[in-house]
Amino acid sequence: MTMMMKITGVVLAGFSVVLLHIVNELFLKPRSLRSKLQKQGIHGPSPHFYFGNIPEKNNILEQHLQAHNNNVASSQQHKDKAVSASIISHRWYPNLFPHVEKWRNQYGPIYLFSSGNVEWLVVSDIEMVKEITLYTSVNLGKPSLKSRELGPLLGQGILSSSGPTWVHQRKIIAPSLYLDKVKEMISLIVQSTNITLKSWESRLKDEGEALELRIDDDLRSLSADIIARACFGINYVEGSEIFAKLKDIQILLSAKDAGIPGFQYLPTKRNREIWRLEKEVDSMISKIINERLQQDAEEQDLLQMILEGAKSCEGSDSIFSDSVSRDRFIIDNCKNIFFAGHESTAITASWCLLLLAIHQDWQDRVRAEVLELCGNHAPDASMLRKMKMLNMVIQETMRLYPAAAFVSRSALQDIELKGILIPKGMNIEISVPILMQDPEIWGHDSHKFNPERFSNGILGACRFPQAYLPFGLGARVCAGQHLAMTELKFLQLFSQPFSTLQNLRGPPRLSP
């Protein structure tokens, strides 16, 4: 009887500890974080006990979509009227994120928001963004929520990790993507681009002038091929399954219940599919890694740098732990490069081509510049550097349509920004499109396509250069930005139209 009482006491004690932990995580901790900021004058919508502001956010979006659909239906009589490119507004973010627009207007450019039991300080204040840009301490890391929610996609790679692990990853990966290294990849970029180019020309020959292409899909495949060849020593055919499965995981992770506490751990049909795909991706990447390890590799590509970086840290408790093993370290960083290295570049390239198709005056200016600099020769690194018009178009495209709508950070210790004490555990979300289309920063035409604003570079384009965030900001700015810009320039060069440089002399043009 005494033994039974002891067992019962242990069970009850364990249950109490678990219950207290749940109460702390779901209620006490979030409430404490909000209270510390509310005392400093920062406010936001009142959160639900369990779901936070997710239900209200979804309701605002549904109401906005309904109103938008009604407006579209009522204006059908004007559908045949041509719209001049000069009056097109690219102010898209209130349609996708109406809750941000509403709460920003209601609570100001710095406000609080709850995603389940996770607290966010949403920022579109340029002065605070300037301070975040200058903050180099590892005390400002990535939110653990992102690691948990996007774990199947990114694991603990460079995009989601923090602290010593991230510092080491950055030291390995960033030097492999410096501009001098990217210049060495240009021949591979040209090789990949020519394969896509020839497939388009072949289809044009077979199907005639009525050829219809899914440019976004083809550019995604092309960007993936460049990453596969330049960073991992394989071609797209070998890596295509990895890219496809990562895309499937991304779609599954964007489900409506994302962000609700605990849902990612339940064995739902969606989660089981995510876990299956994650296991398959890990297995395929492991195969590529093992094949490289069995070779006497002379390559100095990104994969080799990751392998050597992992080897140099064996036995280091500060880098590898029970949750981040050597193999996990390698696989997760490969997944990060596979995914982020091609997806965002392909999206930006697609937007760039669309904007050039709409604004054919700029299409003509870019062509003229290419012909002047390249003649009938394929462009090289020195030519790319001189292509001012093309660079301006790409910069303006990234301003209007950034690859990421938000940049997130987490206070790993108490930190102070703009005189506000941000407590440990509070997450920060920076609204990128709001900053990059703010009329007070970019002028009255901030919602218009005007590459001319970048004629004197980013410093001359706006009042605060810190508001230009296509590659993130601060110490965690995108390590692959030089490769991305080089890819984007080649993708535009070879797609106007999709023939050799000799054919850029005249029609056809890109058309919307």
KELUM-955979 format. One record per residue (C-alpha): x, y, z; residue in one letter. Coordinates in steps of 0.2 Angstrom, whole numbers, plus 2048, in hexadecimal, padded with zeros to 3 digits. Layout:
residues N
XYZa/...
//
This chain:
residues 512
800800800m/80E80C804t/8178087F4m/80680C7EAm/80581C7F3m/8178217EFk/81381D7DCi/8038277DDt/80D8357E5g/81A8357D7v/80D8347C9v/8038437D1l/81484D7D3a/8188497C1g/80784E7BBf/80885E7C5s/8198637BEv/8128607ACv/80286A7B0l/80C8787B7l/8178787A8h/80887979Ci/8008877A6v/8108907A6n/81288E793e/80089178El/7FC89F79Af/8088A67A7l/8178A879Ck/80E8B178Dp/8048BC799r/8148C17A2s/81D8C6791l/80E8D078Cr/80C8D979Cs/81F8DE79Ck/81C8E778Bl/80B8ED78Fq/8128F779Ek/81E8FF791q/80F905787g/80F8F777Ai/7FE8EF777h/7F58E476Bg/7E58DA768p/7DF8D0778s/7E48BD775p/7DA8AE778h/7E08A3786f/7E589477By/7E589A769f/7EB8AC76Bg/7E68B875Dn/7E68AA750i/7D28AA74Fp/7D18BD74Ee/7DF8BD740k/7D58B0736n/7C58B9738n/7CD8C9732i/7D48C0723l/7C38B871Fe/7BA8C9720q/7C78D1715h/7C68C3708l/7B38C5708q/7B38D7706a/7C08D66F8h/7B68C96EFn/7A78D46F0n/7B18E36E8n/7B78D86DAv/7A68D26D6a/79F8E36D6s/7AC8E96CAs/7AB8DC6BDq/7A48E86B0q/7B58F16B0h/7BE8E16ACk/7C28E469Ad/7C98F569Dk/7DC8F669Ba/7E68FB6AAv/7F69056A8s/8058FF6AFa/8099106B7s/7FA90F6C2i/7FC8FD6C8i/7FE8FD6DBs/8098EF6E3h/8028F26F5r/7FD8DF6F7w/8018DC709y/7F08E3711p/7E88D6706n/7F28C770Dl/7F58CE71Ff/7E68D9723p/7E88D5735h/7F98DE735v/7F28ED72Ce/7E38EE739k/7ED8EC749w/7FB8F7743r/7EE905740n/7E6901751q/7F58FF75Cy/804907752g/81390174Ap/8198F6759i/80B8EB760y/8088DA768l/8018CB760f/7FF8B9767s/8008A975Cs/7F989C767g/80489D777n/8138A676Ev/8148B9770e/81A8C4762w/81F8D6761l/81A8DC750v/8268EA749v/8248F673Bs/82D904743d/83C90973Ai/846910749e/8448FF752m/8498F6742v/859900741k/85D8FB752e/85A8E974Ei/8658EA73Ft/8748F0749l/8718E3757y/87E8D6755t/87D8CC765s/8778BA764v/86A8BF771n/85F8C3763l/85C8B275Ag/84F8A8751k/83E8A475Ap/83D892760s/82B892759l/833892748k/83E88474Cs/83087A752r/82387E744e/82F87D736l/83A86F73Dg/83686372Fp/83B870723l/84A87872Bl/84F86F73Ag/85C877744q/86587E734g/86C890732i/85B89772El/85389273Fs/86188F74Cs/86889B758s/87789D764g/887894761p/880888755t/87A89674Aw/88B89F74Bv/894890746h/88888D737q/88A89F732r/89D89D732k/89C88E727i/88F89371Ai/8918A6718a/8A38A5711p/89E898704s/8928A56FEl/89C8B56FDy/89D8BE6EDl/8AE8B76E8d/8A78A56EAk/8978A96E0v/8A18AF6D2k/8A989E6D1e/8978976CFm/8938A16C0i/8978946B3s/88C8886BCl/87E8956BCi/8808976AAv/8808846A7q/8708826B1s/8678916A8t/86C88B697n/86387A69Ai/85388369Ft/85588F690l/857881683k/84887868As/83E888687w/84588A676e/841878672s/82F87A677r/82D88A66Dl/83388165Ek/827873661d/81887D666e/81A88D65Dg/81789F663e/80889A66Da/81389267Al/80D89368Ce/81A89169Al/81888F6ADr/82789B6AFi/82689A6C2d/8278876C2d/8368876B6d/83F8956C0l/83D88B6D0r/84487C6C7s/8528866C0l/85688E6D1s/85687D6D9a/8628776CBd/86E8856CFi/86E8826E1i/87086F6DFa/87F8716D3r/8888806DBa/88587B6EEc/8848686EEf/88D8616DEg/87D8596D7i/87085E6CAn/85E8626CBy/8598506C5v/8628496D4e/85B8566E0g/84A8586D9s/84184C6E5e/8498556F4i/8428666EDf/83185F6EAa/82F8576FBk/835867704l/8288706FAk/81B864700d/820866712i/81F879710q/80D878709i/80886C718l/810877725l/80688671Fs/7F687E724a/7E988972Dk/7ED88173Ed/7FF88673Ea/80489074Dg/7F7887759i/800880768p/80386E767g/7FC86A756f/80C86674Eq/80F85775Ay/7FE84F757l/7FD84074Bp/7F184873Ft/7F184372Dk/7FA853728r/807851736n/80A83E731r/80D84371Fe/819851724i/82384572Fw/824838720r/82A845714l/83784C721e/83E83A723k/83F838710e/84884870Ev/85484571Cd/858834714s/85B83B703m/866848709i/87083B714s/873832703k/87A8416FBi/88584470Ai/88B83270Bn/8908326F9e/89A8416FCr/8A383A70Bl/8A782A701q/8B08356F4q/8C183D6F4d/8B884D6F2a/8C285C6EBe/8B28676EAe/8B28766F5q/89F8796F3d/89387D701l/89086A705l/8A2867708q/8A3877713m/89587071Ei/89D85F71Fl/8AE866724e/8A5873730g/89C865739a/8AC85A73Ak/8B5869742s/8A986A750c/8A8858755e/8A9857768g/8A386976As/895869777d/89187B772s/88D876760i/887864761f/87B85E76Es/86E850770d/86285A765s/86F860758v/87A851753s/887852746r/87C849739d/86D85473Er/87886473Cf/87D85F72Ai/86C859724i/86386872Bd/86F875723n/86E86C712c/85B86D714k/85C87F717n/866883708i/85C8776FDf/84C880702f/850892705a/85E8936F7g/8528906E9h/8408946EEe/8428A76F2s/84D8AA6E3t/8408A26D7a/8328AC6DEi/83B8BC6DCt/8408B86CBa/82E8B46C6s/8288C56CDw/8378CE6C4c/8318C76B3l/81F8CB6B6l/8248DD6BAl/82F8DF6ABl/8208D86A0a/8158E56A7i/8218F36A6h/8298F0695q/832901695d/83D8FA6A2w/83E8E9699q/8458F368Ad/8518FC695r/8588EC69Dv/85A8E468Br/8638F3685a/86F8F3694e/8728E0691v/8768E267Fl/8828F1682e/88C8E8690l/88B8D6689c/8898D7676g/8888C5670n/8928BE67Fh/88B8B568Ea/88C8C169Dp/89A8BE6AAd/89D8C56BBa/8A48D56B6s/8958D86AAm/8898D46B7l/8908E16C3r/88E8EF6B6k/87B8EB6B2m/8748FA6BCk/8638F96B4m/8608E76B7l/8668E96C9n/85A8F76CCm/84B8EC6C5v/8508DE6D1i/8528E96E0q/8418F16DCe/8398E06DAt/83F8DA6EBm/8398EA6F3r/8278E76ECl/8278D46EEy/8338CE6FBp/8358BC6FDa/8318BC70Fa/8238C7717a/82A8C7728f/83B8C6731v/83A8BE742s/8468BF751r/8458B9763s/84C8C1773a/8578B377Al/85B8BF789q/8538D078Ed/8588DD781i/8548EF77Fe/84F8F676El/84990876Bk/84890B77Eg/83C8FC780i/8428ED78Bl/83D8DD782i/83D8CF78Ep/8458BE78Bk/8398B2781g/8318C0777m/8308BE764n/8328CC758i/82A8CC747e/82F8DA73Ai/8228DE72Ds/82D8DF71Dv/8218E5710p/81A8F371Bi/82C8FA71Dl/8308F770Bm/821900705q/81F90E712d/81C91F709p/825928716e/83591E713i/83391B700w/82992A6FAg/81892C6F3h/81A91F6E5d/81F9126F2s/8129066EBh/8179086D9k/8248FF6CFf/83290C6CDn/8449046CBp/84A9166C8e/84A9196DBr/85990D6DCf/8639176D0s/86F91D6DEn/86E90C6E7g/8659086F7i/86B917701l/8649236F4g/8539196F2a/84B91D703c/84D927713r/85391871Df/85D90A714p/8598FF723q/8478FE71Ca/84D8F370Dy/84C8E1714l/84B8D5705p/8598CA70Df/8558CD71Fg/85F8D872Bl/86D8D9738g/8798CB73Ca/86D8BE735r/86B8C6723v/86A8B9716c/87B8B0713a/8768AC701g/8718BE6FBq/8808BF6EFh/87B8AE6E7l/8698B36E6a/86D8C46DDm/8788BB6D1t/86B8AE6CDe/85E8BB6CBl/8688C56BEk/86B8B66B4f/8598B06B5l/8538C16AEq/8618C26A1l/85C8B1699f/8498B469As/8478C4690q/8418BB686p/8488A9689f/8548A867As/8668AC678t/86D8BD67Bl/86D8C0668q/85A8BF668n/8598CE675l/85A8DA667r/8488DA662g/8378D2665p/82F8C866Dp/82D8D167Dr/8278CA68El/8158CE690s/8098CD69Fp/
//
